[in-house]
Amino acid sequence: MCIRDRLKPKGPLHTGGGNVFDVGEYQLLLRYVNFKQDQLYDGTSKTNYSAPGPYERTTENYQLAFRAGIIRNVDLRVIAPVLGREMKRKTKRDDLTQNNFGLGDIRLIGRYRLLAQNKGDNFNMAVGLGIKMPTGNTNEHKDGELLPGYLQPGTGSWDPILELAAHRGAGRHRYGAHLIYRLSTGGERGEQDFECPDDFQYNMAYVYGLSRHLDIFMEMNGRYMTKAKLAGITQENTGGHTIHLTPGFNIKFTPKMHISLGVPIMAYRDLNGEQLSEDYRISTKLVYKF
């Protein structure tokens, strides 16, 4: 293996590349994201709390993904999230802490190779089509009470997913862009009809191979979400536009195994109405290809 190949960087945390697995290639990926939302914003401005209502939300998101090349120029990903959430809220009588832990909505995404240049400097592009399945519960109760929507792990809807991804490798350098859009359809929350927001994510990344065992990277992770609907009524305090900047690094244990660590820092937010938000997140993933 030449020096150039040994310094070749891996992909970053969130910006998927444009590569497609060949038949017989497989990958396991474990991702973990943690963040606490304890600041109230209205649009772009921080505002004061007004009881009653939630004043702190904590999310732990564990994702297990399996990816395999199934036929020439096509691979398939199965992504299963497990969500741990806690919410603190004030009522007229009490200060409550509620939590829940459970399987979320599983996603199944197929990807087709549009372009592949794999000799020397390379450019790869792929398009994907998938579905989010309603595997998460939408009717969780505790102590006889329906849990708030934030603590429900599912949305009850079958949502189509479309993605486009590309990356270019040039020696120690890797540049990437990834677009993914999920179109919400009607589901339920408890016994009421519920339509979660449409979700558009756009990501860009640069990775530099410092050594055969270490990369550094910087990502821009943007997300735009529409407003949710409950029982046919638009929920004004939902959705909005956020942008995180994510510095991080990859530790490359072997050519087929690496771990990525990053801290997505909030760079821009414009939320619809009053919503809880965070300043940063902790994100990591472990990848093994075989």
C-alpha positions in Angstrom: 0.0 0.0 0.0 1.5 3.4 -1.0 1.8 6.3 1.4 -1.0 8.1 -0.4 -3.4 5.2 0.3 -2.4 5.0 4.0 -3.3 8.7 4.5 -6.6 8.4 2.7 -9.3 9.8 5.1 -12.6 8.2 6.1 -16.0 9.8 6.0 -17.1 12.3 8.6 -20.0 11.9 11.1 -23.1 13.0 9.3 -22.2 13.7 5.6 -22.8 10.5 3.8 -20.6 9.9 0.8 -21.5 9.1 -2.8 -20.1 5.5 -2.7 -22.2 2.4 -3.2 -21.2 -1.0 -1.9 -20.4 -3.8 -4.3 -22.0 -7.2 -4.0 -20.4 -9.0 -1.0 -19.5 -5.8 0.9 -21.1 -5.3 4.3 -20.9 -2.7 7.0 -22.1 -2.3 10.6 -22.5 1.1 12.1 -23.3 2.2 15.6 -24.1 5.9 16.2 -24.8 7.7 19.5 -26.1 11.3 19.8 -26.7 13.2 23.1 -28.1 16.7 23.7 -30.0 18.7 26.3 -32.5 21.4 25.3 -32.8 23.8 28.2 -33.1 27.2 26.6 -36.3 28.7 25.2 -36.2 30.5 21.9 -38.8 32.3 19.8 -37.5 32.5 16.2 -33.9 33.6 16.6 -34.2 35.2 20.0 -33.8 33.7 23.4 -36.8 34.3 25.7 -38.0 33.6 29.2 -39.9 30.6 30.5 -43.6 31.0 31.2 -45.0 28.2 33.4 -46.7 25.9 33.0 -44.8 23.9 30.4 -41.6 22.0 29.6 -38.3 23.6 30.6 -35.8 20.9 29.9 -35.6 18.0 27.4 -32.8 15.4 27.1 -32.3 13.1 24.2 -30.1 10.0 23.8 -30.3 8.5 20.3 -28.7 5.1 19.6 -28.7 3.9 16.0 -27.7 0.5 14.7 -27.3 0.4 10.9 -26.5 -2.5 8.6 -25.5 -1.9 5.0 -24.9 -4.4 2.2 -24.3 -4.5 -1.6 -27.2 -6.5 -3.0 -26.9 -6.2 -6.8 -24.5 -4.4 -9.2 -24.6 -0.6 -8.5 -27.2 -1.0 -5.7 -26.8 -1.3 -1.9 -29.3 -1.3 1.0 -29.2 0.2 4.5 -31.4 -0.7 7.5 -31.3 1.9 10.3 -32.8 1.1 13.6 -32.9 3.9 16.3 -33.5 3.4 20.0 -34.5 6.6 21.8 -34.0 7.5 25.4 -35.8 10.8 26.3 -36.5 12.8 29.5 -38.6 15.9 29.9 -39.0 18.2 32.9 -42.1 20.4 33.0 -44.0 22.6 35.4 -47.7 22.3 35.9 -49.9 24.4 38.1 -49.4 22.0 40.9 -46.1 20.1 40.4 -42.7 20.0 38.9 -42.7 16.7 36.9 -39.9 14.6 35.4 -41.0 12.1 32.8 -39.0 9.7 30.7 -39.2 6.9 28.1 -36.9 4.5 26.3 -37.8 2.4 23.3 -37.4 1.5 19.6 -38.1 4.3 17.2 -39.1 4.2 13.5 -36.9 2.0 11.4 -35.7 3.3 8.0 -34.9 1.2 4.9 -33.0 3.0 2.2 -31.7 1.7 -1.1 -29.0 3.6 -3.0 -28.0 3.5 -6.7 -24.6 4.4 -8.1 -24.7 7.3 -10.5 -21.0 7.8 -11.0 -17.8 6.1 -9.7 -14.2 7.1 -10.3 -12.1 4.9 -8.0 -8.6 5.2 -9.4 -6.3 7.8 -7.8 -8.3 11.0 -7.1 -12.0 10.0 -7.3 -15.5 11.3 -7.5 -18.5 9.3 -6.5 -22.2 10.2 -6.7 -25.3 8.2 -5.7 -29.1 8.7 -5.3 -31.2 6.9 -2.7 -34.8 6.1 -2.1 -36.3 4.7 1.1 -39.1 4.5 3.6 -39.5 5.3 7.3 -41.7 2.6 8.8 -44.0 3.1 11.9 -42.2 0.6 14.2 -42.0 3.0 17.1 -44.8 3.2 19.6 -47.1 6.2 19.5 -49.4 5.4 22.5 -47.0 5.0 25.4 -48.7 5.5 28.8 -47.2 5.7 32.3 -49.3 5.7 35.5 -52.4 5.6 33.3 -51.5 8.9 31.5 -50.6 9.3 27.8 -47.0 10.5 27.6 -46.4 13.9 25.9 -45.6 13.7 22.2 -41.9 14.4 22.7 -41.6 11.1 24.7 -43.3 9.0 22.1 -40.6 7.1 20.1 -42.7 6.8 16.9 -44.9 8.9 14.6 -47.2 6.2 13.2 -46.6 7.1 9.6 -45.0 5.6 6.5 -42.7 8.4 5.2 -40.9 8.3 1.9 -37.2 9.3 1.9 -35.1 10.7 -1.0 -31.4 11.4 -0.8 -28.5 12.5 -3.0 -24.9 12.3 -2.0 -21.5 12.9 -3.5 -17.9 13.0 -2.4 -14.4 13.6 -4.0 -11.2 12.1 -2.6 -7.8 13.7 -3.5 -4.9 12.2 -1.5 -5.2 13.3 2.1 -8.3 15.4 1.3 -12.0 14.4 1.1 -14.9 16.8 0.2 -18.5 15.7 0.5 -22.1 16.9 0.3 -25.3 15.0 1.2 -29.0 16.0 0.8 -31.8 14.0 2.4 -35.6 14.7 2.4 -38.3 12.9 4.3 -41.9 13.6 3.3 -44.3 13.2 6.3 -47.6 11.4 5.8 -50.5 11.0 8.3 -49.9 9.0 11.4 -51.2 9.1 15.0 -50.2 10.2 18.5 -52.3 8.4 21.1 -55.8 8.3 19.6 -55.4 11.5 17.6 -54.3 11.9 14.0 -50.8 13.3 13.9 -48.5 14.5 11.0 -44.9 15.1 12.0 -42.9 17.8 10.1 -41.4 17.2 6.7 -37.6 17.0 7.3 -34.9 18.4 4.9 -31.3 18.0 5.9 -28.3 19.3 4.0 -24.7 18.5 4.9 -21.3 19.5 3.7 -17.9 18.3 4.9 -14.1 18.5 4.6 -11.9 15.8 6.0 -8.0 15.8 6.1 -5.9 12.7 6.7 -3.3 13.7 9.3 -1.8 10.2 9.6 -2.6 6.6 8.9 -4.5 6.5 12.2 -6.0 10.0 12.5 -8.2 12.3 10.4 -9.7 15.7 11.3 -12.9 17.1 9.8 -15.3 20.0 9.8 -19.0 19.7 8.8 -21.9 22.0 8.2 -25.2 20.3 9.1 -28.3 22.2 8.2 -31.9 21.1 8.9 -35.2 22.6 7.9 -38.5 21.2 9.3 -42.1 22.2 8.6 -44.8 22.5 11.2 -46.5 19.5 12.7 -50.3 18.9 12.7 -52.3 17.3 15.5 -55.9 16.4 14.9 -55.8 18.5 11.7 -54.6 21.6 13.6 -51.2 23.1 12.7 -48.9 23.3 15.7 -47.4 26.7 15.6 -44.5 26.0 18.0 -42.9 23.3 15.8 -40.4 23.1 13.0 -37.9 25.7 11.9 -34.3 26.0 10.5 -31.1 25.2 12.3 -27.4 24.9 11.3 -24.7 23.2 13.3 -21.0 23.4 12.7 -19.3 20.1 13.6 -15.6 19.9 14.3 -14.3 16.4 14.9 -11.8 13.6 14.2 -11.7 10.0 13.0 -9.5 7.3 14.8 -8.7 4.6 12.2 -7.9 1.4 14.0 -7.6 -0.7 10.8 -8.5 0.0 7.1 -12.0 -1.5 7.9 -12.7 -0.1 11.3 -12.8 3.5 12.6 -14.5 5.7 15.2 -15.7 9.3 14.6 -16.2 11.8 17.4 -17.6 15.3 17.0 -19.3 18.2 18.7 -22.2 19.8 16.6 -22.3 23.5 17.7 -25.4 25.5 17.0 -24.4 28.3 14.6 -27.9 29.4 13.5 -31.5 28.8 14.6 -34.8 30.3 13.5 -37.5 28.3 15.2 -41.2 28.6 14.6 -42.7 30.0 17.8 -41.4 29.2 21.3 -39.3 26.0 21.4 -36.6 24.5 23.6 -33.2 24.4 22.0 -29.6 23.5 22.7 -26.2 25.1 22.1 -24.3 21.9 21.3 -24.5 18.1 21.0 -22.2 15.1 21.5 -22.0 12.8 18.5 -20.0 9.6 17.8 -20.1 6.6 15.5 -18.3 3.3 15.2 -17.9 1.7 11.8 -16.8 -1.8 10.8 -16.7 -2.9 7.2 -16.4 -6.6 6.3 
